Amino acid sequence: MGPGFAIVLVFVGCCSNVVSLELLVRQFPGCGNIVTFAQFVFIALEGFIFETNFGRKKPAIPLRNYVIMVTMFFTVSVINNYALNFNIAMPLHMIFRSGSLIANMILGIIILKKRYSASKYLSVALISAGIFICTIMSARQMVSPLYWHVDLALLMSARMGIFQETLYKQYGKHSKEALFYNHCLPLPGFLLLSTDIYNHCVYFSHSTPTVVPVVGLTMPIMWLYLLINVITQYVCIRGVFILTTECTSLTVTLVVTLRKFLSLIFSIISMRAALEEDEDEEEGWSIRKTATVLDLEIVVDYLQ
């Protein structure tokens, strides 16, 4: 699979994933844990069957490297979620997150001793400036808590991408293997969230029944939304992991950054009707904020 096909998977999978994500959080704003758990279980199970042949195939890349990668991802996620405790407006939060493109270029120069063409420097600057302008214009509140933790997460996220690039250069291209271990190893951590996941399983099971098209089966509509979300997430992240083996870390970050921008547009469009129907504007903004949190923190963090 070439980079062109992988980019198609990223944009089609991730952007359609946003729609199902909005449908989920519109009904249950706190369903992030069950969504993430379902995504990880599905991808890990698929990899266990088709990639590791039920555990009989040994990894080409030493397991310790995957442990390092997962640890870096966990740290980035914790820092990003901690930043939200300071009541940072999500558009403003996205400004810092979108800076990962510049961070990746800087670390590539420092760590990998890379030199880029003038057109790449200009492209990175223009794209980052465009995302900055678009996001700042949508901000509804200006708060000034400590932003150092956001910058730390940004740099560590970029470092994680470079770490992946060096692994593939050393051990070869193993995108499906990396996809499996990066989703299998963190699974025990969901035991800490088991109560919340169980409660939302109950909530989902009591949602309105609906008939699944084509198949003709009847199931709670929230489970249907979750199924669609998991499948589109797999398509999205499969494309990203293919990209990490075919392209440089900077290129992957560029694609993900553009995907962030399109996801924000999709999020705003899909939530417009809900916001207009909301009698309380602050409540509507809270829903959109939650949806964007899930979109960026659950999906995008791991893609990078």
Sequence and secondary structure as in RCSB ss.txt:
>XXXX:A:sequence
MGPGFAIVLVFVGCCSNVVSLELLVRQFPGCGNIVTFAQFVFIALEGFIFETNFGRKKPAIPLRNYVIMVTMFFT
VSVINNYALNFNIAMPLHMIFRSGSLIANMILGIIILKKRYSASKYLSVALISAGIFICTIMSARQMVSPLYWHV
DLALLMSARMGIFQETLYKQYGKHSKEALFYNHCLPLPGFLLLSTDIYNHCVYFSHSTPTVVPVVGLTMPIMWLY
LLINVITQYVCIRGVFILTTECTSLTVTLVVTLRKFLSLIFSIISMRAALEEDEDEEEGWSIRKTATVLDLEIVV
DYLQ
>XXXX:A:secstr
  HHHHHHHHHHHHHHHHHHHHHHHHH TTTHHHHHHHHHHHHHHHHHHHTSTTTTS  SS HHHHHHHHHHHHH
HHHHHHHHGGGT  HHHHHHHHHTHHHHHHHHHHHHS     HHHHHHHHHHHHHHHHHHHHT         HHH
HHHHHHHHHHHHHHHHHHHHH   HHHHHHHHHHTTGGGGGGGHHHHHHHHHHHHTS EEE TTT  EEEHHHHH
HHHHHHHHHHHHHHHHHHHHHS HHHHHHHHHHHHHHHHHHHHHHHHHHHHH SSHHHHHHHHHHHHHIIIIIII
HHH 
